[in-house]
Amino acid sequence: MLAFPEHRRSPPDVRQIRPGMGASARLVRQLERRCFSAGLKMTDLRRVLLHGILEAGDGATALEIWKNLTGMVDGYVPSHGSLQRNLNLMVELGVLRRDVGADRVWRYGLPPDALRTTGDMPIVRILEAGTGRRSPCDLPEVATFLRRLAVERGLDIRSAAITVRPVPKAPV
């Protein structure tokens, strides 16, 4: 007699994202609205995937997005097949764009009009080197510096990350 397992892996859930990890809720909601307007049903898997796409950054491969999800989610991480199927669907519907480089590797990113930020202030995140925890940096001085740098160097800065590590305390 054949035995079929009764237990199936549960799909990933946004509540399984570790505290301090994951993308900005505002940016995820903007992408969710874009998916909805494209006719894409939002599932828990796709919500988790949106967090992974935003955290991986522009020009990430499917493997880089998967590795990012592995570090973000406690428990079940979507399979490579589920990830690739959803990426293909999002590209087909215009939610994401896919570029193929000279190395023939697909790289995913957001179309230029995908996220509208307030003003021209770039999105800045602080990344803790030891834990990998990311937190938003909303200091106006940092945004001013980035704007000045963009003008001087002719850059279009959309997001930036600052890696920090704790300073060891000097013995007393």
C-alpha positions as CSV (number, residue, x, y, z in Angstrom):
1,M,0.0,0.0,0.0
2,L,1.3,3.5,-0.9
3,A,1.7,6.0,1.9
4,F,1.3,9.6,1.2
5,P,2.5,12.1,3.8
6,E,-0.3,14.1,5.4
7,H,2.0,17.0,6.3
8,R,2.8,19.6,3.7
9,R,5.2,22.5,4.2
10,S,3.4,25.7,5.0
11,P,4.0,28.6,2.7
12,P,6.2,31.4,3.9
13,D,4.5,34.2,5.8
14,V,5.4,37.8,6.3
15,R,5.3,37.2,10.1
16,Q,8.2,34.8,9.7
17,I,10.6,37.6,8.7
18,R,13.1,38.1,11.5
19,P,12.7,41.4,13.4
20,G,14.8,44.2,11.9
21,M,15.0,42.4,8.6
22,G,12.9,42.9,5.5
23,A,12.1,45.9,3.4
24,S,10.3,49.1,4.3
25,A,6.6,48.4,4.8
26,R,5.8,51.5,2.7
27,L,7.8,50.3,-0.3
28,V,6.3,46.8,-0.1
29,R,2.8,48.3,0.0
30,Q,3.7,50.4,-3.1
31,L,4.8,47.2,-4.9
32,E,1.7,45.3,-3.7
33,R,-0.4,48.1,-5.3
34,R,1.6,47.8,-8.5
35,C,1.0,44.0,-8.5
36,F,-2.7,44.4,-7.9
37,S,-3.1,46.9,-10.7
38,A,-1.2,44.5,-13.0
39,G,-3.8,41.8,-12.1
40,L,-1.5,39.7,-9.9
41,K,-3.1,38.1,-6.9
42,M,-1.1,38.8,-3.7
43,T,-0.2,35.6,-1.8
44,D,1.9,35.3,1.3
45,L,4.7,33.8,-0.8
46,R,4.6,36.9,-3.1
47,R,4.6,39.3,-0.2
48,V,7.7,37.6,1.2
49,L,9.3,37.6,-2.2
50,L,8.7,41.4,-2.5
51,H,10.6,41.9,0.7
52,G,13.5,39.7,-0.7
53,I,13.5,41.7,-4.0
54,L,13.7,45.0,-2.3
55,E,16.4,43.9,0.1
56,A,18.5,42.3,-2.6
57,G,18.6,45.6,-4.5
58,D,18.6,46.4,-8.2
59,G,20.4,44.0,-10.5
60,A,20.1,41.0,-8.2
61,T,20.0,37.4,-9.7
62,A,17.3,34.9,-8.6
63,L,20.0,33.1,-6.5
64,E,20.9,36.3,-4.7
65,I,17.2,37.0,-4.0
66,W,16.8,33.4,-2.7
67,K,19.9,33.7,-0.5
68,N,18.6,37.0,0.9
69,L,15.3,35.3,1.7
70,T,17.1,32.5,3.4
71,G,18.7,35.0,5.8
72,M,15.5,36.9,6.4
73,V,12.9,34.2,7.0
74,D,12.6,31.9,10.0
75,G,11.4,28.6,8.8
76,Y,10.3,27.6,5.2
77,V,12.0,29.5,2.4
78,P,10.4,29.2,-1.1
79,S,12.0,26.8,-3.5
80,H,14.0,28.0,-6.4
81,G,11.2,26.9,-8.8
82,S,8.6,28.9,-6.9
83,L,10.9,31.9,-6.8
84,Q,11.7,31.7,-10.6
85,R,8.1,31.1,-11.5
86,N,6.9,34.2,-9.6
87,L,9.8,36.3,-10.9
88,N,8.9,35.4,-14.5
89,L,5.2,36.2,-13.8
90,M,6.1,39.6,-12.4
91,V,8.4,40.4,-15.3
92,E,5.6,39.4,-17.8
93,L,3.1,41.7,-16.0
94,G,5.6,44.6,-15.9
95,V,6.0,44.7,-12.1
96,L,9.7,43.9,-12.4
97,R,12.2,44.2,-15.2
98,R,14.8,41.6,-16.2
99,D,18.1,42.5,-17.8
100,V,20.4,40.0,-19.4
101,G,24.1,40.8,-19.1
102,A,27.1,39.8,-21.1
103,D,27.5,36.8,-18.8
104,R,24.0,35.7,-19.8
105,V,22.7,35.9,-16.3
106,W,19.2,37.3,-15.6
107,R,19.3,40.2,-13.3
108,Y,16.1,41.6,-11.8
109,G,15.2,45.1,-10.7
110,L,12.3,47.5,-10.5
111,P,11.3,49.6,-13.4
112,P,12.2,53.3,-13.0
113,D,8.6,54.3,-12.3
114,A,7.9,51.4,-9.8
115,L,8.6,53.3,-6.6
116,R,7.8,56.9,-6.2
117,T,9.7,58.3,-3.2
118,T,8.9,61.6,-1.5
119,G,10.9,64.4,-3.1
120,D,14.3,63.5,-4.4
121,M,15.6,62.1,-1.2
122,P,17.3,58.7,-1.7
123,I,16.4,55.7,0.5
124,V,19.3,55.1,3.0
125,R,19.7,52.1,5.2
126,I,22.1,51.3,8.0
127,L,23.4,47.7,7.9
128,E,25.0,46.3,11.0
129,A,28.0,44.2,10.0
130,G,27.8,41.7,12.8
131,T,24.1,40.9,12.7
132,G,23.0,41.8,9.2
133,R,20.1,43.8,10.6
134,R,19.0,46.7,8.4
135,S,17.4,49.9,9.7
136,P,16.3,53.0,7.9
137,C,18.5,56.1,8.2
138,D,16.4,59.3,8.2
139,L,19.1,61.8,9.0
140,P,18.7,64.8,6.7
141,E,22.5,65.4,6.8
142,V,23.1,62.0,5.1
143,A,20.5,62.8,2.4
144,T,22.1,66.2,1.8
145,F,25.5,64.6,1.5
146,L,24.2,62.1,-1.0
147,R,22.5,64.8,-3.1
148,R,25.7,66.8,-3.1
149,L,27.7,63.7,-4.1
150,A,25.3,62.9,-6.9
151,V,25.6,66.4,-8.3
152,E,29.4,66.5,-8.1
153,R,29.9,63.1,-9.6
154,G,26.9,63.1,-12.0
155,L,25.2,60.2,-10.3
156,D,21.5,59.2,-9.9
157,I,21.5,57.8,-6.4
158,R,18.2,55.9,-5.6
159,S,19.3,54.0,-2.5
160,A,22.4,53.6,-0.4
161,A,23.5,51.4,2.5
162,I,25.9,52.4,5.3
163,T,27.7,49.4,6.9
164,V,28.5,49.9,10.6
165,R,30.2,47.8,13.2
166,P,30.4,48.3,16.9
167,V,33.5,50.0,18.2
168,P,35.2,47.9,20.9
169,K,35.3,49.6,24.3
170,A,38.8,50.6,25.5
171,P,39.9,48.8,28.7
172,V,39.6,51.1,31.8
